[in-house]
């Protein structure tokens, strides 16, 4: 009996239904704008202790923010990219944790930094190649390869000079 009830249920269907009724395009952006404006007004104390006025101002700003499609499109663009950026940051932290321990004070061994940077560069290249179908049709390495190598050499020389032990 339970199997028959849940037979057509999937998270993807629920999320698609929410998307079709505007939860992600209007309700969540409104709630985000409303709560941020209310929190800023509460923290700043510009309107005194009158919560009703703060709610009305936050409500007006939230509703005005979603009147046209600029804010929903902006949120639909920035938050998936934020998720990707946080994933890359997490991988970077994991890679640094692989080569450094919590008792390392400063840079004791530059070879650890080099290996960690190469690992992160590998992660970035794998991300680039996995999303290359979504790029602007420009092969970055062919167009900017010499500039990338030059930049890496300059950054490497500067880091070597800054952290060189005498």
Secondary structure, 3 states (H helix, E strand, C coil): CHHHHCCCCCHHHHHHHHHHCCHHHHHHHHHHHHHHHHHHHHHHCCCCCCHHHHHHHHHHHHHHHCCCCHHHHHHHHHHHHHHHHHHHHHHHHHHHHHHCCCCCCCCCCHHHHHHHHHHHHHHHHHHHHHCHHHCCCCCHHHHHHHHHHHHHHHHHHHHHHHHCCC
